[in-house]
Amino acid sequence: MDLCRIDGIGEMTVQSLLSEIGPDLSAWPSEKHFTAWLNLAPWRDISGGKLIGHVVVPGKQRVANALRMAAQSLKDSDSYLGARYRSLKIRLEGARATKAMARYLACLIYPMMTKGQTWVDRGNEFFETKRRERDIQALHRKAAALGAKVVFQA
């Protein structure tokens, strides 16, 4: 397994990950448990089924900080992860987008270290075409809810 194949993750990030956690991730049954331990999972305060707010948990995780720096390095990357990070930056404010991308990187690392899966970058164009297809489907749903029909012209 070569974690450096993931865009944004360098040798220093891998070294900090291995020095803090080690090569065995069997202490966490799933990637959700792993990201929660890193304080990268969203923590919502819910009462009576209603969202009251988001709880910010202070943490001193060196691995989480390394993943945040790796996420920030994707800003100018011409890859799938770079396009995903830029899309998150548009929708969320800076720190929330960085944390969300760091969580996604942790979710990529977990199966690589536990199951030996590999990461294949699909590229910026793949992300943009998928986003365009999602936007078109959303337009069709909104038009159908209003009783209209969307027709695209070339």
C-alpha positions in Angstrom: 0.0 0.0 0.0 1.3 3.4 -1.0 -0.5 6.2 0.8 1.5 8.8 -1.1 -0.5 7.9 -4.2 -3.4 9.9 -2.7 -3.0 13.4 -3.9 -2.1 15.9 -1.1 -0.7 13.2 1.2 3.0 13.4 1.3 5.7 11.5 3.1 5.6 13.7 6.2 1.8 13.1 6.5 2.3 9.3 6.2 5.2 9.4 8.8 3.1 11.3 11.3 0.2 8.9 10.7 2.4 5.8 11.2 4.2 7.3 14.2 1.0 8.2 16.0 -1.2 5.3 15.1 1.0 2.6 13.7 0.3 0.3 10.8 -2.5 -1.6 12.5 -6.0 0.1 12.5 -7.8 -2.8 14.0 -8.6 -0.7 17.1 -11.3 1.0 15.0 -14.1 -1.2 13.6 -14.9 1.2 10.8 -13.8 4.4 9.1 -16.6 6.2 11.0 -15.0 5.2 14.3 -11.6 6.2 13.0 -12.7 9.7 11.8 -14.6 10.2 15.1 -11.5 9.4 17.1 -9.6 11.9 15.0 -12.3 14.5 15.8 -12.9 15.0 12.1 -16.5 13.7 12.1 -19.3 16.2 12.5 -20.7 16.4 16.0 -24.2 17.6 16.1 -26.2 18.5 19.2 -29.7 17.0 18.7 -32.6 17.3 21.1 -36.0 15.9 20.4 -35.1 15.1 16.8 -34.1 18.8 16.1 -30.7 20.0 15.3 -29.8 22.6 18.0 -26.2 23.3 16.9 -22.8 21.9 16.0 -20.4 21.1 18.8 -16.8 22.1 18.3 -14.6 19.6 20.2 -11.1 20.8 20.9 -8.5 18.2 20.0 -4.8 17.9 19.9 -4.6 15.1 17.3 -1.3 15.4 15.3 -2.8 13.1 12.6 -5.9 15.2 12.2 -3.7 18.3 11.9 -1.5 16.6 9.3 -4.7 15.6 7.3 -6.0 19.2 7.5 -2.7 20.4 6.1 -2.9 17.8 3.4 -6.5 18.9 2.6 -5.4 22.5 2.3 -2.6 21.5 -0.1 -5.3 20.3 -2.6 -6.4 23.9 -3.3 -4.5 24.1 -6.6 -4.4 20.4 -7.5 -5.7 19.3 -10.9 -7.2 16.0 -9.5 -10.4 14.6 -8.4 -9.6 15.5 -4.8 -8.6 19.0 -5.7 -11.9 19.5 -7.5 -13.8 18.1 -4.6 -12.0 20.4 -2.1 -12.7 23.4 -4.3 -16.4 22.4 -4.5 -16.5 22.1 -0.7 -14.9 25.5 -0.3 -17.7 27.1 -2.4 -20.4 25.6 -0.3 -18.8 25.8 3.2 -16.6 28.3 4.9 -12.9 27.7 5.0 -12.4 25.8 8.2 -15.4 23.6 7.7 -14.4 22.7 4.2 -10.9 21.8 5.3 -12.2 19.6 8.1 -14.6 17.9 5.7 -11.8 17.2 3.2 -9.5 16.0 5.9 -12.3 13.5 7.0 -12.6 12.4 3.4 -8.8 11.8 3.2 -9.1 9.8 6.5 -11.9 7.7 4.9 -9.6 7.0 2.0 -6.7 6.0 4.2 -8.6 3.6 6.4 -9.5 1.0 3.6 -6.0 1.3 2.2 -4.4 0.3 5.5 -7.0 -2.3 6.6 -8.0 -4.0 3.3 -5.1 -3.1 1.0 -7.2 -1.2 -1.5 -5.5 1.1 -3.9 -6.4 4.7 -4.8 -6.8 5.6 -8.5 -7.3 9.3 -9.2 -10.2 9.8 -11.6 -9.2 13.4 -12.5 -10.8 16.8 -12.4 -12.9 16.2 -15.5 -14.6 13.2 -13.9 -15.7 15.2 -10.9 -17.0 18.1 -13.1 -19.0 15.7 -15.3 -20.5 14.1 -12.3 -21.4 17.5 -10.8 -23.0 18.5 -14.0 -25.1 15.4 -14.1 -26.2 16.0 -10.5 -27.1 19.6 -11.3 -29.2 18.4 -14.3 -31.0 15.9 -12.2 -31.7 18.5 -9.6 -33.2 20.8 -12.3 -35.4 18.0 -13.5 -36.7 17.3 -10.0 -37.4 21.0 -9.3 -39.2 21.4 -12.6 -41.3 18.3 -12.0 -42.3 19.6 -8.6 -43.5 22.8 -10.2 -45.3 20.9 -13.0 -42.9 21.9 -15.7 -40.5 20.1 -18.0 -36.8 21.0 -18.7 -35.7 20.8 -22.3 -32.1 21.4 -23.2 -31.1 22.8 -26.6 -27.8 22.3 -28.2 
